[in-house]
Amino acid sequence: MSGTLNKVMLIGHLGDEVKLHYFDDKNCVGRFPLATNETYTNKQTNERVTNTEWHNIVVRNKAAEICEKYLTKGDKVYIEGRLKTRKWQDDQGNDRYSTEIQCTDFTFLTNKNEQGNNSQSQNQMGSPATTEKTQTPDPMAQMGDDDLPF
């Protein structure tokens, strides 16, 4: 083992449609922004505060085509991948850097019956008072102390 790890796991909402770019007859790259939210209560003002972090997601080839076909703005998705920083030059010749998540695995979390409510979820995406009530059960939370796998 090399002793290093570059792994990212995110659950968030698409900030825009998936944009595909084809390089040749087979290969393509899909890009889309993903928003994750952190919500906490300010102890001084007792207000709920939400901070939104934006992530640049990059998917390749067949995975990119699947994302373009099934994902739309506002959809909730689980992304797994690794961080990659690219260096490029702007119009003035200055070095610029972009950090992206190179997606290796993903799971769609928006149900098909929620697709009709998609416009409603887009309006709620930035709202600090909204949190999803439906959560997937955590199998580790259901285990007792005697059932630990190690």
N, C-alpha and C positions, 0 to 999 in steps of 0.2 A: 504494500500500500504506500502511496506517495506521501501521505500525511496532509493532503490538502483536499478541500471540498468547495465546489462552486455550485450551489443548488439554491433555487428560488421557488417558493410556493406562494401563490397569490389567489385570493378569491375576490373578484371585483366585478364591476359593470363596464361594458364597452362604452367608450366615449364617442365613438364614431363607427361608421361601417368599415369592414375589412377591405383594404385596398390591395389589389393584386398587381404584381409586375412580373411579366414573363421575360425570361432571358433567352430561351431558345425554344425548340418545339416541345420540350418536356418540363424543364425546370422553371419554377416560379417562386416568388417570395410574397407573402402576405404580411401586411403591417396594420396594426390598430392600437389606439390608446386604451388603457385599462385604468379605471379609477378605483382606488381602495380608500376607505374611510376609517378614521380613528375618532371615536366620540368619547368625551369625558365631561365631567361637571367641574366647572371652575369653582374652587372652594371659597374664593373671595366674593364673587358675584352670584354664586349659586345658579349660573347659567349653564345650559348644555352647549358645549363647543364641539364642532366637527371640523377636523382637518382632512382634506382630500389630497392624496398623493397620486400623481399620474405616472404611469409606467408605459414605456414603448415596447410592445410585444411584436416579435418577429416569428412567423411560422413559415415552413418551407414545403414546396411541392404538393403532394396529395393532401397533407394536413392543411395547407393554406387554402386549397380549393374547397375542402370540407367546411372550414371556418367561414369562407366567403358565402357558401351556399346556405348555411344554417344559422349563422350569427347575425344579429342586427343590433343597432345602437340601443343601449339600455339593457341588453341581455346579461344575465349573471353567468360567470364562467370561472372554473378552476383552472389555473395555469401552473404548469411545472416546467422548469427549465434552468438555464444558467445565465449569469451576467456576462455581457460582452461589451467592451468599450471600443468604439470605432473612432479613428482620427481622420479628419477631413479638413479641407481648406475652403473658406468662404470666398466670396467674390473679390475681397480685398487681399486675398492671399494669407489671411490669418489662420493659424491652426485652431480647429474647433474639435470638440469631443462630444460624442453621444453615447450614453449608456443604454443598452437595450436588454431585454430578456429574450434569449433564444429559446423558444418554446420546444420542449421535447415531448410533452404530454399535456392533454387538456381534457376536461369534462364539462359538458354543457349542464348548467344548473337551473336554467329557466325552463319550466315545464311548457309543453305545447299549449295547455289550456291557459297559461299565463300570457301567451303571445297576444291575445286579444286585449290584455290590459297593459301592453307594452308602452303605450303613450303615457299611461298613468305612472308607470315605474320610472320613465324618463323624467317626469316632473318631480318625482320624489328623490331622485338620485343625489341631489345636492342639499336636500332638506335635513337639518340637524335632528329633527324630532322623529325621523323615520328609521325604524329598524325592522328587519324581517323577523316574523314570529315563528316561521316554519324552519326548523333545523333538522338535519339528519341526525339520528341517534348515534352517540359515540359508543362503540362496542366496549371500549376500555372503561367507560363510566358505569357500565352495567355489570362489570366483573367485581366480585368481592375481593378482599385482601388475600384470601386463600386461593384465588383463581389466577394469580399473576403468572404470566407466561415464562418468567425466568426465575 
